[in-house]
């Protein structure tokens, strides 16, 4: 279950960074759901999840279970950093432009 949450969070972050756009005008969406640019499972990148363990348990976690959303947070900046290293262009708008997904 942890692995699926992590993979899902990363795919959400990739979509947020590269393909998803949700234009709103006057409080109303301008696009239909099918046109938002959500990444489909067949189009998602291959993701390798690696876990690490500690010998001693952390007493403050109290068995926290939700980790999917946390994986989404660093994904867009990591992708922006990778593109910056590739071409030297600093992208500061999401979804990012001038990428493989958005020309």
NORMOZI-V693742 format. One record per pair of residues at least 12 apart in sequence whose C-alpha atoms are under 10 Angstrom apart, sorted by sequence separation. I is the first residue (numbers start at 1). GAP is how many residues later the second one is. If there is no record, write none. Layout:
i->I gap->GAP
i->I gap->GAP
This chain:
i->79 gap->12
i->80 gap->12
i->22 gap->13
i->23 gap->13
i->80 gap->13
i->83 gap->13
i->21 gap->14
i->22 gap->14
i->77 gap->14
i->80 gap->14
i->20 gap->15
i->21 gap->15
i->22 gap->15
i->77 gap->15
i->83 gap->15
i->20 gap->16
i->21 gap->16
i->80 gap->16
i->83 gap->16
i->19 gap->17
i->20 gap->17
i->21 gap->17
i->79 gap->17
i->83 gap->17
i->19 gap->18
i->20 gap->18
i->76 gap->18
i->18 gap->19
i->19 gap->19
i->20 gap->19
i->76 gap->19
i->80 gap->19
i->18 gap->20
i->19 gap->20
i->76 gap->20
i->15 gap->21
i->16 gap->21
i->18 gap->21
i->15 gap->22
i->16 gap->22
i->15 gap->23
i->16 gap->23
i->14 gap->24
i->15 gap->24
i->14 gap->25
i->15 gap->25
i->12 gap->26
i->11 gap->27
i->12 gap->27
i->11 gap->28
i->11 gap->29
i->15 gap->29
i->11 gap->30
i->14 gap->30
i->14 gap->31
i->11 gap->32
i->12 gap->32
i->8 gap->33
i->11 gap->33
i->10 gap->34
i->11 gap->34
i->10 gap->35
i->11 gap->35
i->8 gap->36
i->11 gap->36
i->7 gap->37
i->10 gap->37
i->7 gap->38
i->7 gap->39
i->8 gap->39
i->7 gap->40
i->6 gap->41
i->7 gap->41
i->6 gap->42
i->7 gap->42
i->6 gap->43
i->3 gap->44
i->3 gap->45
i->4 gap->45
i->3 gap->46
i->2 gap->47
i->3 gap->47
i->3 gap->48
i->2 gap->49
i->17 gap->55
i->12 gap->56
i->13 gap->56
i->16 gap->56
i->11 gap->57
i->12 gap->57
i->13 gap->57
i->15 gap->57
i->9 gap->58
i->10 gap->58
i->13 gap->58
i->14 gap->58
i->17 gap->58
i->18 gap->58
i->37 gap->58
i->8 gap->59
i->9 gap->59
i->10 gap->59
i->12 gap->59
i->13 gap->59
i->16 gap->59
i->17 gap->59
i->5 gap->60
i->6 gap->60
i->8 gap->60
i->9 gap->60
i->10 gap->60
i->11 gap->60
i->12 gap->60
i->13 gap->60
i->15 gap->60
i->16 gap->60
i->17 gap->60
i->5 gap->61
i->6 gap->61
i->7 gap->61
i->8 gap->61
i->9 gap->61
i->10 gap->61
i->11 gap->61
i->12 gap->61
i->13 gap->61
i->14 gap->61
i->15 gap->61
i->17 gap->61
i->18 gap->61
i->5 gap->62
i->6 gap->62
i->9 gap->62
i->10 gap->62
i->13 gap->62
i->14 gap->62
i->17 gap->62
i->18 gap->62
i->2 gap->63
i->4 gap->63
i->5 gap->63
i->6 gap->63
i->8 gap->63
i->9 gap->63
i->10 gap->63
i->12 gap->63
i->13 gap->63
i->14 gap->63
i->17 gap->63
i->1 gap->64
i->2 gap->64
i->3 gap->64
i->4 gap->64
i->5 gap->64
i->6 gap->64
i->7 gap->64
i->8 gap->64
i->9 gap->64
i->10 gap->64
i->11 gap->64
i->12 gap->64
i->13 gap->64
i->14 gap->64
i->37 gap->64
i->1 gap->65
i->2 gap->65
i->3 gap->65
i->5 gap->65
i->6 gap->65
i->7 gap->65
i->10 gap->65
i->13 gap->65
i->14 gap->65
i->2 gap->66
i->5 gap->66
i->6 gap->66
i->9 gap->66
i->10 gap->66
i->13 gap->66
i->21 gap->73
i->22 gap->73
i->20 gap->74
i->21 gap->74
i->18 gap->75
i->19 gap->75
i->20 gap->75
i->21 gap->75
i->17 gap->76
i->18 gap->76
i->19 gap->76
i->20 gap->76
i->17 gap->77
i->18 gap->77
i->19 gap->77
i->16 gap->78
i->17 gap->78
i->18 gap->78
i->19 gap->78
i->15 gap->79
i->16 gap->79
i->17 gap->79
i->18 gap->79
i->15 gap->80
i->16 gap->80
i->17 gap->80
i->18 gap->80
i->19 gap->80
i->14 gap->81
i->18 gap->81
i->19 gap->81
i->18 gap->82
i->19 gap->82
i->18 gap->83
i->19 gap->83
i->18 gap->84
i->15 gap->86
